[in-house]
Amino acid sequence: MPLPQRMEMEMARRNISLIPTPVYDENHVNVMPIPPKKKGDNKPSLENRRIEELVVKPKRKRKPKSK
């Protein structure tokens, strides 16, 4: 895949809050490094939120009805 197309795809991934990946050119030079996390950025990424939603929570047991 050509370098400009890979860079464009990576920018789209970063814009929708997916986990960034580095982009290397044909000489193995890191063209788009992973940006450092900001101090105030404590929000989990979109992928991490989806993983948390998929985790099945155990159902609560009902108390038996008393007569």
N, CA, C and O atoms as a CHARMM CRD file, in Angstrom:
* protein
*
  268
    1    1 MET  N      0.84600  -1.16800   0.00000 PROA 1      0.00000
    2    1 MET  CA     0.00000   0.00000   0.00000 PROA 1      0.00000
    3    1 MET  C      0.90200   1.24500   0.00000 PROA 1      0.00000
    4    1 MET  O      1.88700   1.28400   0.73800 PROA 1      0.00000
    5    2 PRO  N      0.58800   2.24100  -0.80000 PROA 2      0.00000
    6    2 PRO  CA     1.41900   3.45600  -0.84100 PROA 2      0.00000
    7    2 PRO  C      1.40100   4.21300   0.49000 PROA 2      0.00000
    8    2 PRO  O      0.42400   4.16400   1.23800 PROA 2      0.00000
    9    3 LEU  N      2.48700   4.90000   0.76000 PROA 3      0.00000
   10    3 LEU  CA     2.64400   5.61400   2.02800 PROA 3      0.00000
   11    3 LEU  C      1.54500   6.66200   2.25500 PROA 3      0.00000
   12    3 LEU  O      0.98800   6.70500   3.35200 PROA 3      0.00000
   13    4 PRO  N      1.20400   7.51300   1.26700 PROA 4      0.00000
   14    4 PRO  CA     0.14500   8.51000   1.53500 PROA 4      0.00000
   15    4 PRO  C     -1.19200   7.85800   1.90700 PROA 4      0.00000
   16    4 PRO  O     -1.94200   8.39200   2.72400 PROA 4      0.00000
   17    5 GLN  N     -1.48000   6.72000   1.31200 PROA 5      0.00000
   18    5 GLN  CA    -2.73000   6.03100   1.61400 PROA 5      0.00000
   19    5 GLN  C     -2.69500   5.45000   3.03200 PROA 5      0.00000
   20    5 GLN  O     -3.69700   5.50700   3.74400 PROA 5      0.00000
   21    6 ARG  N     -1.55100   4.89000   3.44900 PROA 6      0.00000
   22    6 ARG  CA    -1.41700   4.36900   4.81600 PROA 6      0.00000
   23    6 ARG  C     -1.54400   5.49700   5.83400 PROA 6      0.00000
   24    6 ARG  O     -2.17100   5.32200   6.87900 PROA 6      0.00000
   25    7 MET  N     -0.94600   6.66600   5.53400 PROA 7      0.00000
   26    7 MET  CA    -1.03300   7.80200   6.44700 PROA 7      0.00000
   27    7 MET  C     -2.47200   8.30000   6.56400 PROA 7      0.00000
   28    7 MET  O     -2.92300   8.66100   7.65000 PROA 7      0.00000
   29    8 GLU  N     -3.17900   8.31600   5.45500 PROA 8      0.00000
   30    8 GLU  CA    -4.57200   8.75700   5.45700 PROA 8      0.00000
   31    8 GLU  C     -5.44100   7.80400   6.29100 PROA 8      0.00000
   32    8 GLU  O     -6.30600   8.24400   7.04900 PROA 8      0.00000
   33    9 MET  N     -5.20100   6.49800   6.14000 PROA 9      0.00000
   34    9 MET  CA    -5.95700   5.51300   6.91200 PROA 9      0.00000
   35    9 MET  C     -5.67200   5.64600   8.39900 PROA 9      0.00000
   36    9 MET  O     -6.58300   5.51800   9.21800 PROA 9      0.00000
   37   10 GLU  N     -4.41900   5.90100   8.75800 PROA 10     0.00000
   38   10 GLU  CA    -4.06400   6.05100  10.16600 PROA 10     0.00000
   39   10 GLU  C     -4.68300   7.31100  10.76100 PROA 10     0.00000
   40   10 GLU  O     -5.12600   7.29700  11.91000 PROA 10     0.00000
   41   11 MET  N     -4.71800   8.39400   9.99800 PROA 11     0.00000
   42   11 MET  CA    -5.36000   9.62300  10.48300 PROA 11     0.00000
   43   11 MET  C     -6.84200   9.38100  10.73800 PROA 11     0.00000
   44   11 MET  O     -7.39200   9.87700  11.72200 PROA 11     0.00000
   45   12 ALA  N     -7.49200   8.62600   9.86100 PROA 12     0.00000
   46   12 ALA  CA    -8.90700   8.30400  10.06000 PROA 12     0.00000
   47   12 ALA  C     -9.09500   7.48000  11.32400 PROA 12     0.00000
   48   12 ALA  O    -10.03900   7.71700  12.07800 PROA 12     0.00000
   49   13 ARG  N     -8.20000   6.50300  11.57500 PROA 13     0.00000
   50   13 ARG  CA    -8.28100   5.68600  12.79300 PROA 13     0.00000
   51   13 ARG  C     -8.13800   6.55800  14.03700 PROA 13     0.00000
   52   13 ARG  O     -8.88000   6.39200  15.00600 PROA 13     0.00000
   53   14 ARG  N     -7.19400   7.47600  14.00800 PROA 14     0.00000
   54   14 ARG  CA    -6.96300   8.33200  15.17800 PROA 14     0.00000
   55   14 ARG  C     -8.12100   9.29100  15.40000 PROA 14     0.00000
   56   14 ARG  O     -8.42000   9.63700  16.54200 PROA 14     0.00000
   57   15 ASN  N     -8.77500   9.72500  14.33500 PROA 15     0.00000
   58   15 ASN  CA    -9.89400  10.66300  14.46500 PROA 15     0.00000
   59   15 ASN  C    -11.11700  10.01800  15.10100 PROA 15     0.00000
   60   15 ASN  O    -11.93000  10.71200  15.71100 PROA 15     0.00000
   61   16 ILE  N    -11.26200   8.69800  14.96800 PROA 16     0.00000
   62   16 ILE  CA   -12.40500   8.04100  15.60500 PROA 16     0.00000
   63   16 ILE  C    -12.00100   7.37000  16.91200 PROA 16     0.00000
   64   16 ILE  O    -12.70800   6.48800  17.39800 PROA 16     0.00000
   65   17 SER  N    -10.88800   7.77300  17.47600 PROA 17     0.00000
   66   17 SER  CA   -10.41100   7.36000  18.80400 PROA 17     0.00000
   67   17 SER  C    -10.05300   5.88500  18.91100 PROA 17     0.00000
   68   17 SER  O    -10.23700   5.29400  19.97500 PROA 17     0.00000
   69   18 LEU  N     -9.55200   5.27900  17.85400 PROA 18     0.00000
   70   18 LEU  CA    -9.03900   3.92100  17.94700 PROA 18     0.00000
   71   18 LEU  C     -7.58800   3.97600  18.40900 PROA 18     0.00000
   72   18 LEU  O     -6.96100   5.03500  18.38000 PROA 18     0.00000
   73   19 ILE  N     -7.06800   2.85700  18.82700 PROA 19     0.00000
   74   19 ILE  CA    -5.69400   2.81500  19.31400 PROA 19     0.00000
   75   19 ILE  C     -4.75300   3.14700  18.15800 PROA 19     0.00000
   76   19 ILE  O     -4.79200   2.47600  17.12600 PROA 19     0.00000
   77   20 PRO  N     -3.90100   4.17800  18.31100 PROA 20     0.00000
   78   20 PRO  CA    -3.00900   4.54500  17.20800 PROA 20     0.00000
   79   20 PRO  C     -1.90200   3.52600  16.99900 PROA 20     0.00000
   80   20 PRO  O     -1.42500   2.89700  17.94300 PROA 20     0.00000
   81   21 THR  N     -1.50900   3.38100  15.75800 PROA 21     0.00000
   82   21 THR  CA    -0.38900   2.52100  15.40500 PROA 21     0.00000
   83   21 THR  C      0.62500   3.34800  14.63100 PROA 21     0.00000
   84   21 THR  O      0.23800   4.25800  13.89900 PROA 21     0.00000
   85   22 PRO  N      1.90300   3.05800  14.77300 PROA 22     0.00000
   86   22 PRO  CA     2.89900   3.83000  14.02600 PROA 22     0.00000
   87   22 PRO  C      2.86700   3.47400  12.54300 PROA 22     0.00000
   88   22 PRO  O      2.50100   2.36000  12.16700 PROA 22     0.00000
   89   23 VAL  N      3.25500   4.43600  11.70800 PROA 23     0.00000
   90   23 VAL  CA     3.33600   4.21600  10.26400 PROA 23     0.00000
   91   23 VAL  C      4.79400   4.37000   9.85400 PROA 23     0.00000
   92   23 VAL  O      5.43400   5.37500  10.16400 PROA 23     0.00000
   93   24 TYR  N      5.31200   3.36500   9.15500 PROA 24     0.00000
   94   24 TYR  CA     6.70000   3.36700   8.70700 PROA 24     0.00000
   95   24 TYR  C      6.75000   3.50100   7.18900 PROA 24     0.00000
   96   24 TYR  O      5.88600   2.98300   6.48200 PROA 24     0.00000
   97   25 ASP  N      7.77700   4.20700   6.69100 PROA 25     0.00000
   98   25 ASP  CA     7.95400   4.30000   5.24000 PROA 25     0.00000
   99   25 ASP  C      8.77100   3.10200   4.75000 PROA 25     0.00000
  100   25 ASP  O      9.08200   2.19500   5.52300 PROA 25     0.00000
  101   26 GLU  N      9.11400   3.10800   3.46600 PROA 26     0.00000
  102   26 GLU  CA     9.80500   1.94700   2.88600 PROA 26     0.00000
  103   26 GLU  C     11.21600   1.75400   3.44800 PROA 26     0.00000
  104   26 GLU  O     11.77400   0.66600   3.31100 PROA 26     0.00000
  105   27 ASN  N     11.80300   2.76500   4.06900 PROA 27     0.00000
  106   27 ASN  CA    13.13400   2.65300   4.68100 PROA 27     0.00000
  107   27 ASN  C     13.04500   2.36600   6.17600 PROA 27     0.00000
  108   27 ASN  O     14.04000   2.49300   6.89100 PROA 27     0.00000
  109   28 HSD  N     11.87200   1.98200   6.65100 PROA 28     0.00000
  110   28 HSD  CA    11.60900   1.66100   8.05300 PROA 28     0.00000
  111   28 HSD  C     11.84900   2.85600   8.97500 PROA 28     0.00000
  112   28 HSD  O     12.33600   2.69900  10.09500 PROA 28     0.00000
  113   29 VAL  N     11.50600   4.03600   8.49700 PROA 29     0.00000
  114   29 VAL  CA    11.57800   5.24600   9.30700 PROA 29     0.00000
  115   29 VAL  C     10.16300   5.53200   9.80600 PROA 29     0.00000
  116   29 VAL  O      9.21300   5.53400   9.02300 PROA 29     0.00000
  117   30 ASN  N     10.02700   5.77300  11.10500 PROA 30     0.00000
  118   30 ASN  CA     8.72700   6.03000  11.70100 PROA 30     0.00000
  119   30 ASN  C      8.23100   7.40400  11.27200 PROA 30     0.00000
  120   30 ASN  O      8.73900   8.42200  11.74300 PROA 30     0.00000
  121   31 VAL  N      7.23800   7.44000  10.37700 PROA 31     0.00000
  122   31 VAL  CA     6.71100   8.68900   9.84100 PROA 31     0.00000
  123   31 VAL  C      5.63100   9.26000  10.75000 PROA 31     0.00000
  124   31 VAL  O      5.54900  10.47300  10.94000 PROA 31     0.00000
  125   32 MET  N      4.79500   8.37300  11.31700 PROA 32     0.00000
  126   32 MET  CA     3.72400   8.80700  12.22400 PROA 32     0.00000
  127   32 MET  C      3.85900   8.04400  13.54300 PROA 32     0.00000
  128   32 MET  O      3.27600   6.96900  13.68800 PROA 32     0.00000
  129   33 PRO  N      4.61600   8.57800  14.50500 PROA 33     0.00000
  130   33 PRO  CA     4.76100   7.86500  15.78000 PROA 33     0.00000
  131   33 PRO  C      3.46700   7.93000  16.59000 PROA 33     0.00000
  132   33 PRO  O      2.57400   8.72800  16.30600 PROA 33     0.00000
  133   34 ILE  N      3.39100   7.08000  17.59200 PROA 34     0.00000
  134   34 ILE  CA     2.23000   7.09000  18.48000 PROA 34     0.00000
  135   34 ILE  C      2.33400   8.32500  19.36800 PROA 34     0.00000
  136   34 ILE  O      3.36200   8.52600  20.01400 PROA 34     0.00000
  137   35 PRO  N      1.28700   9.16000  19.41700 PROA 35     0.00000
  138   35 PRO  CA     1.36100  10.37000  20.24200 PROA 35     0.00000
  139   35 PRO  C      1.36000  10.01900  21.73000 PROA 35     0.00000
  140   35 PRO  O      0.72500   9.04500  22.13400 PROA 35     0.00000
  141   36 PRO  N      2.06500  10.80300  22.54500 PROA 36     0.00000
  142   36 PRO  CA     2.07000  10.52500  23.98900 PROA 36     0.00000
  143   36 PRO  C      0.70900  10.86400  24.59300 PROA 36     0.00000
  144   36 PRO  O     -0.00900  11.72800  24.09100 PROA 36     0.00000
  145   37 LYS  N      0.36900  10.16900  25.67900 PROA 37     0.00000
  146   37 LYS  CA    -0.90500  10.43400  26.34300 PROA 37     0.00000
  147   37 LYS  C     -0.81500  11.76300  27.07400 PROA 37     0.00000
  148   37 LYS  O      0.22300  12.10800  27.63900 PROA 37     0.00000
  149   38 LYS  N     -1.90600  12.49500  27.05600 PROA 38     0.00000
  150   38 LYS  CA    -1.97300  13.76700  27.76300 PROA 38     0.00000
  151   38 LYS  C     -2.32600  13.50000  29.21800 PROA 38     0.00000
  152   38 LYS  O     -2.92900  12.47300  29.52900 PROA 38     0.00000
  153   39 LYS  N     -1.95800  14.41000  30.11100 PROA 39     0.00000
  154   39 LYS  CA    -2.22100  14.21200  31.53200 PROA 39     0.00000
  155   39 LYS  C     -3.71600  14.19100  31.82200 PROA 39     0.00000
  156   39 LYS  O     -4.16700  13.37600  32.62700 PROA 39     0.00000
  157   40 GLY  N     -4.48300  15.04700  31.20000 PROA 40     0.00000
  158   40 GLY  CA    -5.91900  15.13000  31.47800 PROA 40     0.00000
  159   40 GLY  C     -6.74400  14.13000  30.69700 PROA 40     0.00000
  160   40 GLY  O     -7.96500  14.10000  30.84700 PROA 40     0.00000
  161   41 ASP  N     -6.12100  13.31500  29.87300 PROA 41     0.00000
  162   41 ASP  CA    -6.84500  12.37300  29.02300 PROA 41     0.00000
  163   41 ASP  C     -6.95000  11.02000  29.71900 PROA 41     0.00000
  164   41 ASP  O     -6.12500  10.13300  29.49800 PROA 41     0.00000
  165   42 ASN  N     -7.95900  10.87000  30.55200 PROA 42     0.00000
  166   42 ASN  CA    -8.15400   9.61900  31.28500 PROA 42     0.00000
  167   42 ASN  C     -9.27300   8.77500  30.70200 PROA 42     0.00000
  168   42 ASN  O     -9.59500   7.71800  31.24300 PROA 42     0.00000
  169   43 LYS  N     -9.87000   9.22900  29.60500 PROA 43     0.00000
  170   43 LYS  CA   -10.95500   8.47300  28.99900 PROA 43     0.00000
  171   43 LYS  C    -10.40700   7.21100  28.34300 PROA 43     0.00000
  172   43 LYS  O     -9.37100   7.25800  27.67900 PROA 43     0.00000
  173   44 PRO  N    -11.08600   6.09400  28.52100 PROA 44     0.00000
  174   44 PRO  CA   -10.63700   4.88900  27.81900 PROA 44     0.00000
  175   44 PRO  C    -10.92400   5.01900  26.32700 PROA 44     0.00000
  176   44 PRO  O    -11.85400   5.72000  25.92900 PROA 44     0.00000
  177   45 SER  N    -10.14500   4.36100  25.52200 PROA 45     0.00000
  178   45 SER  CA   -10.34400   4.45100  24.08600 PROA 45     0.00000
  179   45 SER  C    -11.62400   3.72400  23.69800 PROA 45     0.00000
  180   45 SER  O    -12.17900   2.95800  24.48600 PROA 45     0.00000
  181   46 LEU  N    -12.08200   3.97000  22.48900 PROA 46     0.00000
  182   46 LEU  CA   -13.31900   3.37200  21.99700 PROA 46     0.00000
  183   46 LEU  C    -13.21100   1.85400  21.98300 PROA 46     0.00000
  184   46 LEU  O    -14.17700   1.16800  22.31800 PROA 46     0.00000
  185   47 GLU  N    -12.06200   1.31900  21.60400 PROA 47     0.00000
  186   47 GLU  CA   -11.88800  -0.12900  21.58500 PROA 47     0.00000
  187   47 GLU  C    -11.96900  -0.71400  22.99100 PROA 47     0.00000
  188   47 GLU  O    -12.56700  -1.77100  23.18600 PROA 47     0.00000
  189   48 ASN  N    -11.37700  -0.04200  23.96600 PROA 48     0.00000
  190   48 ASN  CA   -11.42500  -0.53400  25.34700 PROA 48     0.00000
  191   48 ASN  C    -12.85000  -0.49800  25.88500 PROA 48     0.00000
  192   48 ASN  O    -13.25300  -1.40100  26.61800 PROA 48     0.00000
  193   49 ARG  N    -13.62400   0.53900  25.53200 PROA 49     0.00000
  194   49 ARG  CA   -15.01100   0.60900  25.97700 PROA 49     0.00000
  195   49 ARG  C    -15.81800  -0.53400  25.38600 PROA 49     0.00000
  196   49 ARG  O    -16.66200  -1.11000  26.07200 PROA 49     0.00000
  197   50 ARG  N    -15.57600  -0.87300  24.13000 PROA 50     0.00000
  198   50 ARG  CA   -16.31100  -1.96900  23.50200 PROA 50     0.00000
  199   50 ARG  C    -15.96700  -3.29900  24.14900 PROA 50     0.00000
  200   50 ARG  O    -16.83500  -4.15800  24.30200 PROA 50     0.00000
  201   51 ILE  N    -14.71500  -3.47700  24.52700 PROA 51     0.00000
  202   51 ILE  CA   -14.30200  -4.71500  25.19600 PROA 51     0.00000
  203   51 ILE  C    -14.99900  -4.82200  26.54900 PROA 51     0.00000
  204   51 ILE  O    -15.45500  -5.90100  26.92900 PROA 51     0.00000
  205   52 GLU  N    -15.08400  -3.70400  27.28200 PROA 52     0.00000
  206   52 GLU  CA   -15.74400  -3.71700  28.58700 PROA 52     0.00000
  207   52 GLU  C    -17.22800  -4.03800  28.45000 PROA 52     0.00000
  208   52 GLU  O    -17.79900  -4.70100  29.31500 PROA 52     0.00000
  209   53 GLU  N    -17.86400  -3.56900  27.36000 PROA 53     0.00000
  210   53 GLU  CA   -19.28200  -3.84300  27.15400 PROA 53     0.00000
  211   53 GLU  C    -19.51500  -5.32000  26.85900 PROA 53     0.00000
  212   53 GLU  O    -20.56800  -5.86100  27.19700 PROA 53     0.00000
  213   54 LEU  N    -18.53500  -5.98000  26.22600 PROA 54     0.00000
  214   54 LEU  CA   -18.69600  -7.37600  25.86100 PROA 54     0.00000
  215   54 LEU  C    -18.53000  -8.32600  27.03700 PROA 54     0.00000
  216   54 LEU  O    -18.96300  -9.47700  26.97500 PROA 54     0.00000
  217   55 VAL  N    -17.90500  -7.84900  28.10700 PROA 55     0.00000
  218   55 VAL  CA   -17.70500  -8.69500  29.27200 PROA 55     0.00000
  219   55 VAL  C    -19.06600  -8.94500  29.91000 PROA 55     0.00000
  220   55 VAL  O    -19.79200  -8.00300  30.22900 PROA 55     0.00000
  221   56 VAL  N    -19.40700 -10.20900  30.09300 PROA 56     0.00000
  222   56 VAL  CA   -20.70400 -10.57500  30.63800 PROA 56     0.00000
  223   56 VAL  C    -20.65200 -10.46600  32.15500 PROA 56     0.00000
  224   56 VAL  O    -19.79100 -11.05500  32.80900 PROA 56     0.00000
  225   57 LYS  N    -21.58400  -9.70600  32.69500 PROA 57     0.00000
  226   57 LYS  CA   -21.65100  -9.56300  34.14200 PROA 57     0.00000
  227   57 LYS  C    -22.49700 -10.69600  34.70600 PROA 57     0.00000
  228   57 LYS  O    -23.49700 -11.07700  34.09900 PROA 57     0.00000
  229   58 PRO  N    -22.11400 -11.23800  35.85300 PROA 58     0.00000
  230   58 PRO  CA   -22.92000 -12.32400  36.43100 PROA 58     0.00000
  231   58 PRO  C    -24.28500 -11.79400  36.87100 PROA 58     0.00000
  232   58 PRO  O    -24.40900 -10.67700  37.37400 PROA 58     0.00000
  233   59 LYS  N    -25.29800 -12.62700  36.66700 PROA 59     0.00000
  234   59 LYS  CA   -26.65000 -12.22600  37.04600 PROA 59     0.00000
  235   59 LYS  C    -26.81400 -12.33900  38.55900 PROA 59     0.00000
  236   59 LYS  O    -26.24500 -13.22000  39.20400 PROA 59     0.00000
  237   60 ARG  N    -27.60000 -11.42900  39.09600 PROA 60     0.00000
  238   60 ARG  CA   -27.87000 -11.47100  40.52900 PROA 60     0.00000
  239   60 ARG  C    -28.89100 -12.55200  40.84000 PROA 60     0.00000
  240   60 ARG  O    -29.85500 -12.74900  40.10000 PROA 60     0.00000
  241   61 LYS  N    -28.66800 -13.23900  41.93400 PROA 61     0.00000
  242   61 LYS  CA   -29.61500 -14.26800  42.33500 PROA 61     0.00000
  243   61 LYS  C    -30.79200 -13.60900  43.05000 PROA 61     0.00000
  244   61 LYS  O    -30.62400 -12.68900  43.85100 PROA 61     0.00000
  245   62 ARG  N    -31.96300 -14.09600  42.74300 PROA 62     0.00000
  246   62 ARG  CA   -33.15300 -13.56100  43.40400 PROA 62     0.00000
  247   62 ARG  C    -33.33300 -14.21000  44.77200 PROA 62     0.00000
  248   62 ARG  O    -33.00100 -15.37600  44.98300 PROA 62     0.00000
  249   63 LYS  N    -33.85900 -13.42900  45.67300 PROA 63     0.00000
  250   63 LYS  CA   -34.18500 -13.97000  46.99200 PROA 63     0.00000
  251   63 LYS  C    -35.46600 -14.79100  46.86300 PROA 63     0.00000
  252   63 LYS  O    -36.36700 -14.42300  46.11000 PROA 63     0.00000
  253   64 PRO  N    -35.54500 -15.87800  47.58000 PROA 64     0.00000
  254   64 PRO  CA   -36.78300 -16.66500  47.51100 PROA 64     0.00000
  255   64 PRO  C    -37.93400 -15.88600  48.14400 PROA 64     0.00000
  256   64 PRO  O    -37.75300 -15.16900  49.12800 PROA 64     0.00000
  257   65 LYS  N    -39.11400 -16.04300  47.55800 PROA 65     0.00000
  258   65 LYS  CA   -40.28800 -15.35300  48.08900 PROA 65     0.00000
  259   65 LYS  C    -40.69700 -15.99900  49.40100 PROA 65     0.00000
  260   65 LYS  O    -40.74900 -17.22300  49.52100 PROA 65     0.00000
  261   66 SER  N    -40.98000 -15.17700  50.35600 PROA 66     0.00000
  262   66 SER  CA   -41.42800 -15.71300  51.63800 PROA 66     0.00000
  263   66 SER  C    -42.94700 -15.60900  51.70000 PROA 66     0.00000
  264   66 SER  O    -43.53500 -14.63600  51.22800 PROA 66     0.00000
  265   67 LYS  N    -43.57100 -16.62000  52.28700 PROA 67     0.00000
  266   67 LYS  CA   -45.03800 -16.63900  52.36200 PROA 67     0.00000
  267   67 LYS  C    -45.52900 -16.14900  53.67500 PROA 67     0.00000
  268   67 LYS  O    -46.73800 -16.10000  53.90200 PROA 67     0.00000
